[in-house]
């Protein structure tokens, strides 16, 4: 093997190994986030769960434990049922209202996204809350 080829081959192998490592890290991070199948109705039947995503935590925990705890915190923390929850089960949460439907200036329902984080775990819940029927 010529000396010129050796100087090209060694850095090229290092570059390929680095790219492979980046690919493995990116794919494992993407695999850690999964779409979960939430119950269609809120616990009291006054609205709908639209979408649930869990990162570094099981869908079973997000569906069976977290949704009920979050709803209970949200409905007990302000004007029922329009309250917001800042923390639940060790998660810190933000609740963003995406769309509010009003009839004659009175809130009828709203769509919202709750994003809750605990260390490297994250749960994102999109829901619709009916205020008045």
C-alpha positions in Angstrom: 0.0 0.0 0.0 1.4 3.4 -0.9 2.0 6.0 1.8 -0.4 8.4 0.1 -3.3 5.9 0.2 -2.7 5.3 3.9 -3.0 9.0 4.8 -6.3 9.2 3.0 -7.7 5.9 4.3 -7.3 6.5 8.0 -9.1 9.9 8.1 -11.8 8.5 5.8 -12.4 5.6 8.2 -12.6 8.0 11.1 -15.1 10.1 9.3 -17.3 7.1 8.4 -17.2 5.9 12.0 -18.3 9.4 13.3 -21.2 9.5 10.8 -22.3 6.0 11.9 -22.3 7.1 15.5 -24.4 10.2 14.7 -26.9 8.1 12.8 -27.3 5.7 15.8 -27.8 8.6 18.2 -30.3 10.3 16.0 -32.3 7.2 15.4 -32.4 6.2 19.1 -33.7 9.7 20.0 -36.4 9.5 17.4 -37.4 6.1 18.6 -37.8 7.3 22.2 -40.8 9.5 21.2 -43.9 7.5 20.4 -47.5 8.2 19.6 -49.9 6.7 22.2 -53.6 5.9 21.8 -55.4 8.0 24.5 -58.9 7.4 25.6 -61.2 9.4 23.3 -63.1 11.2 26.1 -61.8 13.3 29.1 -62.4 11.5 32.4 -65.7 13.4 33.1 -66.9 13.2 29.5 -66.7 17.0 29.0 -64.3 16.9 26.1 -61.9 14.9 24.0 -58.3 13.7 24.0 -57.0 14.3 20.5 -53.4 13.2 20.5 -50.9 11.9 23.0 -47.1 11.6 22.5 -44.6 10.3 25.1 -40.9 10.7 25.1 -38.7 8.4 27.3 -41.8 7.1 29.2 -44.2 4.4 28.5 -47.5 4.9 26.7 -49.1 2.8 29.5 -48.1 5.3 32.1 -49.1 8.3 30.0 -52.6 6.8 29.3 -53.5 5.1 32.5 -51.9 7.4 35.1 -50.9 10.8 33.7 -54.0 11.8 31.7 -56.3 11.4 34.7 -53.9 13.2 37.1 -53.4 16.0 34.6 -57.2 16.4 34.1 -57.8 16.4 37.9 -55.1 19.0 38.5 -56.4 21.2 35.7 -60.0 21.1 36.8 -59.1 21.8 40.4 -56.7 24.7 39.7 -59.0 27.3 38.4 -62.4 28.0 36.9 -63.9 24.6 36.2 -63.2 23.3 33.6 -61.0 26.0 32.1 -58.1 25.8 34.7 -54.5 25.1 33.9 -52.1 22.8 35.6 -48.5 23.9 36.3 -47.2 20.6 37.8 -48.4 17.1 38.2 -46.6 13.9 39.3 -43.2 15.6 39.2 -43.8 17.0 35.7 -43.7 20.7 35.0 -46.4 21.6 32.5 -47.3 24.4 30.2 -50.8 24.6 28.7 -51.3 26.5 25.5 -54.7 27.4 24.2 -54.7 26.8 20.4 -58.3 27.8 19.6 -61.2 29.2 21.5 -64.7 29.0 20.2 -67.1 31.7 21.5 -70.8 32.2 20.9 -71.9 35.8 21.6 -68.7 36.4 23.5 -69.2 33.4 25.8 -66.6 30.6 25.7 -68.1 27.4 24.3 -65.1 25.2 24.0 -61.3 25.3 23.3 -58.5 23.2 21.9 -55.3 23.1 23.9 -51.9 21.5 24.0 -50.3 20.5 27.4 -46.6 19.9 27.3 -45.2 18.4 30.5 -41.5 17.6 31.2 -39.7 15.7 34.0 -35.9 15.3 33.4 -35.6 13.7 30.0 -39.2 12.6 29.9 -41.9 14.5 28.1 -45.7 14.0 27.5 -47.6 16.1 25.0 -51.4 16.0 25.2 -53.7 17.7 22.7 -57.3 17.9 23.9 -60.6 19.7 23.4 -62.5 21.0 26.4 -66.3 21.7 26.1 -67.2 24.5 28.6 -70.9 24.9 27.8 -73.3 22.7 25.9 
